[in-house]
Amino acid sequence: MALRRVATALPTGLLEPPLILAMGGVVLVIVLAMMLPIIELNNLVQ
């Protein structure tokens, strides 16, 4: 039983940091997609 826990915990532990970075990248792309048009409109007005 303990071996099975170790066998499933190891890949999960290795995958978590890249998954967190990937989710952060997706959030960054979404935020930039919303902010860039607003900034461009602001620059056009000035």
Backbone bond lengths (Angstrom), bond angles and torsions (degrees), N, CA, C in turn:
res aa  C-N    CA-C-N  psi(-1)  N-CA   C-N-CA  omega(-1)  CA-C   N-CA-C  phi
1 M - - - 1.456 - - 1.529 110.88 -
2 A 1.322 116.45 -44.15 1.463 120.14 -178.18 1.516 110.66 -66.25
3 L 1.330 116.96 -34.72 1.464 120.16 179.26 1.525 110.86 -64.46
4 R 1.331 116.42 -38.35 1.460 120.14 179.18 1.535 110.55 -64.72
5 R 1.348 116.35 -40.00 1.468 120.05 177.79 1.518 111.10 -62.66
6 V 1.327 116.84 -42.12 1.459 121.16 179.31 1.521 109.46 -67.13
7 A 1.317 117.75 -40.27 1.462 121.64 -178.21 1.526 111.66 -65.75
8 T 1.324 118.17 -32.16 1.461 119.63 179.06 1.525 111.55 -89.07
9 A 1.332 117.10 -25.89 1.468 119.69 -178.81 1.521 110.97 -74.92
10 L 1.317 118.41 -33.39 1.461 121.08 -176.36 1.530 111.81 -64.82
11 P 1.338 120.57 -53.22 1.473 118.52 178.67 1.526 112.31 -63.64
12 T 1.313 116.92 -36.22 1.463 119.65 179.16 1.514 110.45 -64.07
13 G 1.307 117.07 -42.32 1.458 121.43 179.01 1.519 111.79 -65.32
14 L 1.328 116.83 -33.36 1.465 120.09 179.49 1.521 111.59 -77.08
15 L 1.317 117.69 -28.08 1.458 120.82 -177.03 1.521 113.27 -85.40
16 E 1.314 117.54 -22.85 1.459 119.45 -174.99 1.521 114.43 -60.86
17 P 1.333 121.29 -50.50 1.465 119.30 -178.55 1.535 114.34 -59.65
18 P 1.348 119.58 -45.08 1.474 117.68 176.58 1.530 112.99 -63.64
19 L 1.340 116.87 -34.68 1.461 119.36 178.26 1.524 111.10 -65.77
20 I 1.328 117.07 -39.65 1.462 120.55 178.37 1.525 109.76 -64.40
21 L 1.337 117.05 -42.53 1.466 120.25 178.01 1.529 110.98 -64.18
22 A 1.329 117.17 -39.97 1.462 120.63 179.56 1.529 110.83 -64.93
23 M 1.319 116.85 -42.22 1.468 119.47 178.39 1.525 110.83 -65.43
24 G 1.327 116.69 -37.93 1.460 119.88 175.47 1.519 111.59 -62.33
25 G 1.328 117.11 -39.74 1.464 121.05 176.84 1.520 112.31 -63.75
26 V 1.324 116.74 -40.27 1.473 120.21 178.01 1.517 110.33 -64.24
27 V 1.320 117.10 -42.93 1.468 120.77 178.64 1.529 109.76 -63.41
28 L 1.329 117.53 -40.83 1.463 121.14 178.82 1.526 111.19 -61.49
29 V 1.318 117.23 -43.07 1.465 120.86 179.01 1.525 110.45 -63.34
30 I 1.322 117.69 -41.74 1.465 120.96 -179.93 1.521 110.47 -64.85
31 V 1.333 116.97 -44.13 1.469 120.26 -179.93 1.527 110.51 -64.09
32 L 1.327 117.12 -43.15 1.468 119.80 178.48 1.529 111.22 -64.70
33 A 1.322 117.07 -37.48 1.462 120.10 178.89 1.526 111.18 -63.74
34 M 1.317 117.44 -29.89 1.467 120.18 178.36 1.528 111.32 -84.54
35 M 1.320 117.94 -37.02 1.469 121.01 -173.16 1.526 113.69 -80.76
36 L 1.326 117.81 -36.33 1.461 119.38 -175.31 1.532 113.57 -60.82
37 P 1.327 120.26 -44.00 1.473 118.28 176.64 1.532 112.79 -62.61
38 I 1.319 117.22 -36.07 1.462 120.41 178.93 1.520 110.02 -64.95
39 I 1.330 116.76 -43.27 1.462 120.44 179.39 1.522 110.67 -65.99
40 E 1.334 117.38 -39.59 1.462 120.20 178.50 1.528 111.28 -64.42
41 L 1.322 117.34 -40.85 1.469 119.78 177.02 1.521 110.53 -63.68
42 N 1.298 116.86 -39.11 1.458 121.00 178.46 1.529 110.55 -63.07
43 N 1.312 117.14 -39.59 1.462 120.40 178.63 1.519 111.77 -69.52
44 L 1.323 118.06 -31.95 1.463 120.79 178.45 1.526 111.26 -69.05
45 V 1.314 117.30 -35.22 1.458 121.61 -178.38 1.524 110.69 -69.47
46 Q 1.302 117.44 -36.67 1.468 120.34 -175.63 1.504 112.18 -73.96
